[in-house]
Amino acid sequence: MSPVPFGARLRAAMDARGPLCVGIDPHASLLADWGLSDDVAGLEAFSRTVVEALADRVAVLKPQSAFFERFGSRGIAVLEETVAAAREAGALVLMDAKRGDIGSTMAAYAATYLDPASPLFSDAVTVSPYLGFGSLAPAVDLARENGCGLFALALTSNPEGQEVQHAVRADGRTVAATVLGHLKAANADAASRGELGSYGAVVGATLGDLSSYDLATGGPLLAPGIGAQGATPADLPRVFGDAVRNVVPSVSRGVLRHGPDVAALRAAALGCADEVRTAVDEVRTPVERQGL
Ligand SMILES: O=C(O)c1cc(=O)[nH]c(=O)n1[C@@H]1O[C@H](COP(=O)(O)O)[C@@H](O)[C@H]1O
């Protein structure tokens, strides 16, 4: 039997738990604020607390691999435990690794995150299309095979991204629009079935008006930048327009700063998910609001 596609699983999770992704970003400064040591023991305590607080109630958890990798193999071991525990508790895990390389190497990255036999197997992974979208083909294929998803960097939340992503090609399209076009093609099958696609774009919530871009890729739009980078849930309709229905807002420090108290972490995440729901409801028609 073929696995349920990631897009369908994500839609179900967002409907059930609210449209929110919380990042697990164990910054050294957060470890200190939580009274934890800046070492593997601190990393482990931090990650376990976030999973305990949120994995059974938010739609998506997004461990940021860099903060685990900085502790070497023992940090990766904590990452493995974190992914497994979060999935076990019912969250979808989006590994934030932003991988990208030539196709033959990309196949190994794809196997790392999207092969069920891998200790880092996740529901989805962030990828960089800046070696050419076609170089991601092994990840696109493996994701399809295993019911996983990808989130390709299209319009990132950081201002430096513009020099690459807004660059205009010889045919007049921007680089970012080209990435969005590839994702739309990859999601076409799911769209023809009326389902959310499994191939997402990363589009920063910090970017202001994006009406010059076709964000209707048929897939999810991961929107980092809420909280510490200055965007708020109320900004989402203005930034994403009608595409806001497919937005998965992502917040890391804005929620994590409420730890280590489990109840406070939960309250922060659920409060944020409620704010997102309210903002998204603004652009829904009355018929959609009644679920008709
Ligand atoms: O792919 C991402 O998640 C990502 C893309 C992007 O454009 N901007 C961005 O901030 N991120 C990640 O989202 C998280 C943002 O963290 P906060 O600023 O603390 O909410 C970090 O882990 C970033 O690496």
PDBQT file of the ligand as one rigid body, heavy atoms in Angstrom, charges set to zero:
ROOT
HETATM    1  O1  LIG A 301      13.911  27.095   6.707  1.00  0.00    +0.000 OA
HETATM    2  C1  LIG A 301      13.704  27.766   7.741  1.00  0.00    +0.000 C 
HETATM    3  O2  LIG A 301      13.087  27.301   8.669  1.00  0.00    +0.000 OA
HETATM    4  C2  LIG A 301      14.100  29.183   7.736  1.00  0.00    +0.000 A 
HETATM    5  C3  LIG A 301      14.039  29.833   6.528  1.00  0.00    +0.000 A 
HETATM    6  C4  LIG A 301      14.086  31.225   6.491  1.00  0.00    +0.000 A 
HETATM    7  O3  LIG A 301      13.913  31.846   5.462  1.00  0.00    +0.000 OA
HETATM    8  N1  LIG A 301      14.304  31.898   7.657  1.00  0.00    +0.000 N 
HETATM    9  C5  LIG A 301      14.436  31.256   8.864  1.00  0.00    +0.000 A 
HETATM   10  O4  LIG A 301      14.567  31.935   9.887  1.00  0.00    +0.000 OA
HETATM   11  N2  LIG A 301      14.419  29.884   8.898  1.00  0.00    +0.000 N 
HETATM   12  C6  LIG A 301      14.686  29.152  10.161  1.00  0.00    +0.000 C 
HETATM   13  O5  LIG A 301      13.622  29.392  11.055  1.00  0.00    +0.000 OA
HETATM   14  C7  LIG A 301      14.108  29.557  12.390  1.00  0.00    +0.000 C 
HETATM   15  C8  LIG A 301      13.759  30.960  12.853  1.00  0.00    +0.000 C 
HETATM   16  O6  LIG A 301      13.931  31.070  14.227  1.00  0.00    +0.000 OA
HETATM   17  P1  LIG A 301      13.303  32.290  15.061  1.00  0.00    +0.000 P 
HETATM   18  O7  LIG A 301      13.756  33.535  14.399  1.00  0.00    +0.000 OA
HETATM   19  O8  LIG A 301      13.888  32.077  16.414  1.00  0.00    +0.000 OA
HETATM   20  O9  LIG A 301      11.808  32.101  15.038  1.00  0.00    +0.000 OA
HETATM   21  C9  LIG A 301      15.604  29.284  12.331  1.00  0.00    +0.000 C 
HETATM   22  O10 LIG A 301      15.824  27.919  12.622  1.00  0.00    +0.000 OA
HETATM   23  C10 LIG A 301      15.969  29.567  10.892  1.00  0.00    +0.000 C 
HETATM   24  O11 LIG A 301      17.062  28.794  10.461  1.00  0.00    +0.000 OA
ENDROOT
TORSDOF 0
